[in-house]
Amino acid sequence: MVFPGIQPARIQSLNPNRPVPGRYVLYWMQQSQRARFNHALEYAVHRANRAGLGVVVGFALADDYPEANLRHYTFMLEGLRETREELAGRGIGMVVRRGAPPAVATALGREAALIVCDRGYLRHQRAWREQVARAAACPVVQVESDVLVPVETAAATAQIGARTLRPRIHRVLADYRIDLPSAPVNVATLSHGLETMAMDDIATVLNSLAIDRSVGAVSGFYRGGATEARRRFDAFVEHRLARYAANHNQPQTGDTSGLSAYLHFGQISALELVLALDRAGKPTPASQAFVEQLVVRRELACNFTHFTPDYDAYTCIPAWAGASLAAQVRAPRPHRYTARQLENAQTHDPYWNAAMREMACTGHMHTHMRMYWGKKILEWSPSPEEGFALSLALNNKYFLDGRDPNSYAGVAWIYGVHDRAWPSRPIFGKVRAMMASGLERKCDIKAYVDRVDRLCRGR
């Protein structure tokens, strides 16, 4: 069967079950939380139309999603409320239920002729889909939508860096850099009769959940939803894209898109952004630099977590890096800080403190400062193993875009993943180091500190 805009490589059957009668086709939405440019949703609509059925979108709201807190739930619910409204505009009903995702999907799937799910690249996401596929009586089909090139199409093994993945992606990118039209919905499901949570009052929903409330929401800085994502992207293209190639490593300028959280929750598609740039005219060095980050670097992170079973453990780092760091474990460390001191931005380094404050206040940190932030935790920790664990814990606690492939690959990069060996130096060994003097030489780091001060004061 041919589905417009949906390449066969995106589609994978998760069980061998034969078709069964059902009331609807269920799209179990979890990773791709959007109503547009969603290959899994469009596939479900096409399959439902052919069967003379409607599509019901199901979403499971779990109180105990790994490492999620009030900050993450607030942003996600802001986006889900808008997604429900956009789906209703197409005649598609959305059911939100509180519970473990596999249990919710399995329960909704009992009346389905087909279950369609999107794809995630983390251990628990894969386990959830496998669990539903085993429990379902109907076929379960996974449709990959959060990368341009499906992860196994791009490469069959973990890649050592962007330099090896980049040519593989560009070899086939034109086949995937195509529009995804919204399919007409033949059978509406707005009156589906299924029990669902009310989503109009997000505060009420949040109050009903037994979640970690230790980290507050940042809606004043980042409000969830596709509309806000598109507004940010349009402003970026109009006002900052032209400077992106020159300034994306300049933290004081803010010349970035600010879209990482929206991509993390699947509220906007990387494909939609790339196609918008294509429509804007001929590629420029700035637009090509942005696509490099959005496609190659982001999909390198998906490659890493998909093919690296221990992506969240210190053992994931290359052998050369581990041996080099181990050889330096007794090297003098002029500065040592406890986890509490670091979390409270209480170090001697004003640049690092500003980066930590930006993370805590806004849920975001400039990419260049993320690298410096992580390198200093390595430098100031009693051991590289402790530094790795603390970096990942803080990353996942405070960043809106934490807990995803980019987070795991980013922390692992601090320790040598996707990098090369450098001349040996104390503490770091052959792992790349970053120094305050480098920030002072390469950017206006004092202006960045001032910018963070203004942001946090205005919170």
C-alpha positions, -999 to 999 in steps of 0.1 A, spaced: 0 0 0 11 35 -8 6 64 16 13 99 3 44 114 20 50 83 42 80 64 30 79 26 36 110 27 57 91 46 83 66 18 88 73 -13 109 49 -40 121 55 -48 157 35 -81 158 23 -107 133 -14 -104 142 -40 -105 115 -67 -78 110 -96 -80 134 -130 -62 135 -130 -30 156 -148 3 163 -119 25 152 -82 27 144 -62 38 175 -33 61 171 -15 57 204 3 91 206 33 93 229 64 108 213 50 128 184 25 150 203 12 170 173 -16 171 148 5 182 118 35 167 100 29 135 119 35 104 98 20 81 124 -12 101 126 -15 104 88 -9 66 84 -36 59 109 -60 82 90 -53 65 57 -57 30 72 -90 41 89 -104 56 57 -97 23 38 -115 3 65 -144 27 67 -135 36 103 -125 67 122 -93 74 141 -92 78 179 -60 94 193 -50 80 227 -25 96 251 -14 81 284 -6 106 312 16 88 336 23 103 371 57 86 372 72 93 338 110 88 343 126 119 358 98 142 348 86 170 371 62 199 373 83 219 348 80 191 321 44 182 328 32 218 325 49 224 292 37 191 278 1 197 289 1 231 273 10 214 240 -14 185 244 -44 209 250 -36 226 217 -31 192 199 -65 181 211 -81 212 196 -63 208 163 -73 172 160 -109 181 168 -108 206 139 -101 176 116 -129 155 132 -105 133 152 -113 126 188 -86 125 214 -87 104 246 -63 113 275 -62 89 303 -41 88 335 -20 57 338 10 37 325 13 42 288 13 4 279 -18 -2 301 -37 28 286 -28 19 251 -37 -18 256 -71 -9 271 -80 15 243 -67 -11 218 -93 -37 229 -119 -21 206 -94 -12 178 -91 -28 145 -55 -15 144 -31 2 168 -6 27 153 21 41 174 49 66 169 86 58 177 109 68 205 146 59 209 149 54 246 149 21 265 116 26 282 99 38 250 109 7 231 98 -15 260 64 1 262 58 -5 225 69 -41 227 46 -46 256 16 -33 238 25 -53 207 26 -85 228 -7 -77 246 -28 -65 216 -52 -88 197 -50 -66 166 -20 -56 145 4 -30 160 23 -8 135 50 17 144 55 47 122 86 68 127 80 105 125 105 124 147 135 122 124 138 130 87 157 99 78 146 67 98 174 58 122 181 23 107 179 37 72 206 62 80 229 37 96 229 1 108 253 6 136 263 33 161 283 61 144 315 75 158 305 110 150 288 135 127 315 130 101 304 94 95 266 99 98 265 131 77 272 115 43 249 87 50 220 110 58 227 133 28 229 104 5 191 97 10 179 130 25 161 141 -7 139 111 -5 126 121 30 127 159 26 92 159 11 58 173 21 34 153 43 -1 163 33 -29 160 59 -52 132 48 -90 139 47 -109 123 76 -138 103 62 -153 92 96 -154 117 125 -148 104 160 -156 134 181 -185 115 197 -164 84 205 -181 77 239 -147 69 255 -138 81 290 -112 109 289 -97 135 311 -108 171 307 -79 192 294 -93 227 295 -79 236 329 -43 226 330 -38 237 366 -66 213 377 -50 184 358 -16 192 373 -31 193 408 -46 159 403 -13 143 395 11 128 420 43 142 404 76 157 415 69 194 422 105 204 432 111 223 400 87 249 389 71 256 356 87 282 332 57 292 311 69 328 313 99 318 292 86 288 273 50 280 268 42 247 252 23 241 219 27 241 182 15 276 178 42 290 200 68 268 183 58 282 149 58 317 163 93 313 176 105 297 144 90 325 122 107 351 144 140 332 142 139 331 104 129 367 101 153 383 127 181 359 136 186 332 110 209 354 89 233 356 118 230 319 128 261 306 111 283 333 126 266 335 160 252 301 170 283 296 193 279 331 207 258 327 239 254 364 245 235 370 213 206 346 216 207 340 179 193 305 181 158 291 174 148 282 210 129 251 196 147 223 214 119 218 240 92 218 213 111 192 193 117 171 225 80 168 231 72 163 194 51 195 194 66 205 161 83 184 134 118 188 122 105 181 87 81 210 89 110 233 98 132 221 70 105 224 44 97 259 56 134 268 50 132 252 16 102 273 7 120 305 18 145 303 -10 180 291 -19 201 276 8 224 300 26 253 293 49 231 302 78 202 279 68 226 251 60 242 255 95 208 253 111 199 222 91 231 206 102 221 210 138 184 201 133 190 170 111 226 156 113 234 164 149 199 157 163 197 124 144 232 115 155 218 116 190 190 92 180 215 69 165 235 70 197 206 60 220 192 35 196 224 15 191 240 21 226 222 0 253 240 18 281 235 53 267 227 67 302 257 52 320 294 61 322 302 28 305 289 42 272 320 63 267 348 52 243 375 29 256 402 55 249 384 81 269 377 58 298 413 47 300 426 83 297 403 96 324 411 67 347 448 76 344 441 111 357 418 102 386 445 111 411 454 143 394 451 174 418 418 192 414 422 228 425 384 232 429 360 207 443 322 213 447 294 193 462 263 185 442 244 210 463 269 238 456 268 231 419 230 229 418 229 263 437 254 279 413 279 285 441 313 282 424 342 306 419 334 307 381 308 335 372 304 321 337 295 286 350 272 301 376 254 321 350 249 289 329 235 270 358 212 299 367 199 301 331 191 264 333 173 267 367 154 299 358 144 292 322 147 255 316 171 263 288 208 269 283 227 280 252 243 250 235 279 264 238 274 270 275 260 234 279 294 221 267 313 244 291 289 236 319 294 198 315 332 201 311 335 220 344 314 194 363 339 168 351 368 190 362 353 197 397 340 162 405 359 137 426 358 112 398 346 112 361 320 86 370 305 109 396 307 139 372 288 120 345 260 109 369 256 144 383 256 161 349 229 138 337 208 142 368 209 180 367 204 180 329 173 159 332 159 177 362 160 213 349 161 213 311 127 212 294 145 192 267 162 169 291 156 131 292 159 127 254 185 114 229 201 149 227 206 150 264 222 116 267 244 122 237 253 157 249 264 145 284 283 116 268 301 140 245 316 157 275 333 124 282 345 117 246 315 102 227 314 115 191 347 133 197 384 125 192 414 122 214 432 155 222 466 162 237 467 149 272 462 173 302 456 169 339 422 157 350 408 155 314 435 132 300 428 130 263 392 141 266 386 176 252 388 204 279 371 238 279 385 267 298 372 301 309 399 317 289 385 301 258 351 317 265 367 351 270 387 348 238 359 335 215 328 354 227 316 382 249 310 360 279 305 390 303 276 401 281 262 366 285 264 368 323 246 401 322 219 386 299 213 358 323 211 382 352 184 402 334 164 370 325 165 357 361 156 390 377 126 394 354 113 359 362 
